[in-house]
Amino acid sequence: MTQDRDSNTNGSKSILEDKAKSIFALAEKNRHDSLFLLSLLRELEKIHRQIRVSFFEKALPQTRNDLYKFVRDIEEKGGWPYIERMRLKDLLQNMEPEPETKSEETEKSC
């Protein structure tokens, strides 16, 4: 039973890795299109939410033994999934300051 589950997981993992590579290649191809990349991140977040609500929450362990295995796997293989959001402060740091115009200079001196 465990071997069947492990071989099925390995096949799914390979498919998942291929899909992840495809998504990364799409992002790389559009690396200078901030609106496209923002849209891609929104879609990934939406997929994350749908998988979590529709499948993951329903598949959570029901017994103490299974919960122990689940938590041990989280600790050993990389923690809880999380989609980090960029902070507005970090976004603003990437912007170059605009040169002041003469009218702005005049307003500051008054």
C-alpha positions in Angstrom: 0.0 0.0 0.0 2.8 2.5 0.9 4.8 1.6 -2.2 1.8 2.2 -4.4 1.2 5.6 -2.8 4.9 6.5 -3.1 5.1 5.5 -6.8 1.9 7.5 -7.5 3.3 10.5 -5.6 6.6 10.3 -7.6 4.6 10.4 -10.9 2.5 13.3 -9.7 5.6 15.1 -8.5 7.2 14.8 -11.9 4.1 16.2 -13.5 4.0 19.0 -11.0 7.7 19.8 -11.6 7.0 20.0 -15.4 4.1 22.3 -14.8 6.1 24.5 -12.5 8.9 24.7 -15.1 6.3 25.8 -17.7 4.9 28.5 -15.5 8.4 29.8 -14.7 9.3 29.8 -18.4 6.2 31.8 -19.1 7.2 34.3 -16.4 10.7 34.5 -17.7 9.5 35.1 -21.3 7.4 38.0 -19.9 10.0 39.2 -17.4 9.6 42.9 -18.4 5.8 43.0 -18.5 4.8 43.9 -14.9 1.1 43.8 -15.7 1.4 40.3 -17.1 3.5 39.1 -14.1 1.0 40.7 -11.7 -1.8 38.8 -13.4 0.2 35.6 -13.3 0.8 36.0 -9.5 -2.9 36.7 -9.0 -3.8 33.5 -10.9 -1.3 31.5 -8.8 -2.8 32.9 -5.6 -6.3 32.0 -6.9 -5.2 28.5 -7.7 -3.6 28.2 -4.3 -6.8 29.2 -2.6 -9.0 26.9 -4.6 -6.7 23.9 -4.0 -6.6 24.7 -0.3 -10.3 25.1 0.1 -11.6 22.4 -2.3 -9.1 19.7 -1.8 -6.4 20.2 0.9 -8.7 21.0 3.8 -10.8 18.0 3.0 -7.7 15.7 2.8 -6.2 16.7 6.2 -5.4 13.8 8.6 -8.3 12.4 10.6 -6.3 10.3 13.1 -3.5 11.2 15.5 -1.1 8.8 13.8 -1.8 10.4 10.4 -1.6 13.9 11.9 1.8 13.0 13.4 3.1 11.8 10.0 1.7 14.9 8.3 3.4 17.3 10.8 6.6 15.4 10.6 6.6 15.7 6.8 6.0 19.4 7.1 9.0 19.8 9.5 11.3 17.6 7.4 10.5 18.7 3.9 10.1 22.5 4.0 7.3 23.9 6.1 3.9 25.2 5.4 3.0 26.5 1.9 2.8 30.3 1.8 2.4 32.8 -1.0 4.3 35.9 0.0 3.0 39.3 -1.0 5.3 42.2 -1.9 5.1 45.1 0.5 4.2 48.5 -0.8 7.4 49.8 0.8 9.4 47.4 -1.3 7.6 48.4 -4.4 8.3 52.0 -3.8 12.0 51.3 -3.3 12.2 50.0 -6.8 10.9 53.3 -8.2 13.4 56.0 -9.2 12.7 59.4 -7.7 11.4 61.9 -10.2 13.4 65.1 -10.7 11.7 68.1 -9.1 10.2 70.6 -11.4 10.6 74.4 -10.9 7.0 74.8 -9.6 7.6 72.1 -6.9 10.9 73.9 -5.9 9.0 77.2 -5.6 6.3 75.6 -3.5 8.8 74.1 -1.1 10.6 77.4 -0.6 7.4 79.3 0.3 
